[in-house]
Amino acid sequence: MLESARLRLRMANRADVPEIIRFYRENAQHLSPFEPERSEEFYTELYWEAQVDRHRQDFEDDRALRMWLFRRDDDRTIQGNVHLSNFIRGVKQSCTLGYALAATAQGHGYMTEILRVAIGYAFGDLAFHRIEANYMPHNVRSGQVLKRLGFRIEGYAYDYLCIGGQWRDHLLTSLTAQCDPLFQAPGSPFPTPPHP
């Protein structure tokens, strides 16, 4: 479990399945411009029971970490999610960051607040060197969050992901441990460079 002043991140268990389904059903229209098309199976308990089990196994196998966002004063209502996926070890030591926030939770600074904690965990306990995060150019709010966190734009990928039934361009960004002003590995020989 990861915590900030107002928020809590944790992995799901099977008891959370009805709440996960509620989150996606209530936010379907809000999230649809940014996520793949969903089949009806996606909104079933059978599907999410299997997903919860798979997500736990992914973490145990050092492949991914998928967490759900709650307010500390309400540990039953999901406000969003944060996931670290595509774990690559060896000489790269990287992962990919993704996140979503409920329509009703927008405008409170929640995502910036909790991503600071998740990034610290990724660079610290998980020992990653690099975190990648990609977003569609029209997703201005997501771009602003990443900029506040120190992510730097590295490129532009055409037809990168199929979102809403269409191939969408994405801006490619990254943050590395020695460039993160909030995290400096103990004894790191790298100074913190200025962000553009």
C-alpha positions in Angstrom: 0.0 0.0 0.0 1.2 3.5 -0.9 -0.1 6.6 0.8 0.1 10.4 0.3 -1.5 13.1 2.5 -5.0 12.5 1.1 -4.8 9.4 -0.9 -4.1 5.7 -0.8 -3.0 3.2 -3.6 -3.3 -0.5 -3.2 -3.7 -3.7 -5.3 -7.2 -5.1 -5.6 -8.6 -8.2 -4.1 -11.7 -10.1 -5.2 -13.8 -8.2 -2.7 -13.1 -5.1 -4.7 -14.5 -6.5 -8.0 -18.0 -4.9 -7.7 -16.4 -1.5 -7.0 -14.1 -1.9 -10.0 -17.0 -2.6 -12.2 -18.9 0.4 -10.8 -15.9 2.7 -11.4 -15.7 1.7 -15.1 -19.4 1.8 -15.7 -19.9 5.2 -14.1 -16.8 6.6 -16.0 -17.3 4.8 -19.3 -18.1 8.0 -21.2 -15.4 10.0 -19.4 -12.7 7.5 -20.1 -13.7 6.4 -23.6 -11.6 9.1 -25.5 -8.4 7.7 -23.8 -8.9 4.0 -23.5 -9.5 1.0 -25.8 -13.1 0.0 -26.7 -14.6 -2.3 -24.1 -16.7 -5.4 -24.6 -19.6 -6.3 -22.3 -17.4 -9.0 -20.8 -15.2 -6.2 -19.4 -18.0 -5.2 -17.1 -18.6 -8.7 -15.6 -17.5 -10.1 -12.2 -16.0 -13.2 -13.9 -13.7 -11.1 -16.0 -12.5 -8.9 -13.1 -12.0 -11.9 -10.7 -9.6 -13.3 -13.3 -8.0 -9.9 -13.8 -7.4 -9.4 -10.1 -5.7 -12.8 -9.8 -3.6 -12.1 -12.9 -2.5 -8.7 -11.6 -1.3 -10.2 -8.4 0.6 -12.9 -10.3 2.1 -10.2 -12.6 3.4 -8.4 -9.6 4.9 -11.6 -8.0 6.5 -12.3 -11.4 8.0 -8.8 -11.6 6.0 -7.9 -14.7 3.6 -5.2 -13.6 2.0 -3.5 -10.7 -1.7 -2.3 -11.0 -3.1 -0.3 -8.1 -6.4 1.4 -7.3 -6.8 4.9 -5.9 -8.8 5.7 -2.8 -9.2 8.7 -0.6 -7.8 8.0 2.8 -11.1 9.1 4.3 -13.0 6.6 2.1 -11.3 3.3 1.5 -14.3 1.8 -0.3 -14.9 4.1 -3.3 -12.4 3.8 -6.1 -11.3 7.3 -7.4 -8.9 6.0 -10.2 -6.0 3.7 -10.9 -2.3 3.8 -11.4 -0.4 1.1 -13.1 3.3 0.3 -13.8 3.6 -2.2 -16.6 6.0 -3.6 -19.2 8.7 -4.2 -16.6 12.1 -4.5 -18.3 15.1 -5.5 -16.2 18.7 -6.1 -17.2 20.5 -3.1 -18.8 17.3 -1.0 -19.2 15.5 -1.2 -15.8 12.4 0.5 -17.1 8.6 0.4 -16.8 5.6 2.2 -18.4 3.3 4.4 -16.3 -0.5 4.6 -16.9 -3.3 6.2 -14.9 -6.9 7.1 -14.9 -9.1 9.3 -12.7 -12.8 9.4 -12.1 -14.7 12.3 -13.6 -15.9 13.3 -10.1 -12.3 13.4 -8.8 -10.9 15.8 -11.4 -9.5 19.2 -10.4 -8.3 18.3 -6.9 -4.6 17.6 -7.7 -5.1 13.9 -6.8 -3.2 12.4 -9.7 -0.1 14.6 -9.3 -0.1 14.0 -5.6 -0.3 10.2 -5.8 2.0 9.8 -8.8 4.7 11.5 -6.8 4.4 8.6 -4.3 4.2 5.9 -7.1 7.2 7.3 -8.9 9.2 7.3 -5.6 8.3 3.7 -5.1 9.2 2.8 -8.7 12.6 4.4 -8.4 13.2 3.2 -4.8 11.7 -0.1 -3.8 11.3 -1.4 -7.4 14.7 -0.1 -8.4 13.8 1.2 -11.9 16.0 3.6 -13.7 13.5 4.9 -16.2 9.7 5.4 -16.3 8.0 6.0 -19.6 4.6 7.6 -20.0 2.8 8.3 -23.3 -0.3 10.4 -24.0 -2.4 11.6 -26.9 -1.7 15.2 -27.9 -5.3 16.3 -27.2 -5.1 15.0 -23.6 -3.9 18.3 -22.3 -4.7 17.5 -18.7 -2.5 14.4 -18.7 0.3 16.3 -20.4 0.2 18.9 -17.7 0.4 16.2 -14.9 3.5 14.6 -16.5 5.2 18.0 -17.0 4.6 18.9 -13.4 6.2 15.6 -12.4 9.3 16.3 -14.5 8.7 14.0 -17.5 10.4 15.1 -20.7 9.0 14.8 -24.2 11.2 12.4 -26.2 9.3 12.0 -29.4 6.0 11.7 -31.4 4.7 8.3 -32.3 2.2 8.1 -35.2 -0.6 5.5 -35.0 0.8 4.4 -31.7 -2.3 2.7 -30.0 -5.8 1.8 -31.0 -8.0 3.9 -28.9 -11.8 4.1 -29.4 -11.5 2.0 -32.5 -8.9 4.3 -34.2 -5.1 4.4 -34.3 -4.0 7.4 -32.4 -0.8 9.4 -32.3 1.0 9.7 -28.9 3.6 12.0 -27.4 6.4 9.9 -25.8 7.8 11.0 -22.4 10.1 9.7 -19.8 11.6 10.4 -16.4 14.8 8.8 -15.1 15.9 8.4 -11.5 18.8 10.8 -11.7 16.6 13.5 -13.4 13.8 13.3 -10.9 14.0 16.2 -8.5 12.0 14.3 -6.0 14.2 11.2 -6.0 17.9 10.9 -5.9 19.4 7.5 -5.3 21.7 7.4 -2.3 25.2 8.3 -3.5 24.1 9.0 -7.0 26.9 10.7 -8.9 24.4 12.4 -11.2 23.4 16.0 -10.5 19.8 16.9 -11.1 19.7 18.7 -14.5 17.2 21.5 -15.3 14.0 20.4 -16.9 12.9 22.0 -20.2 
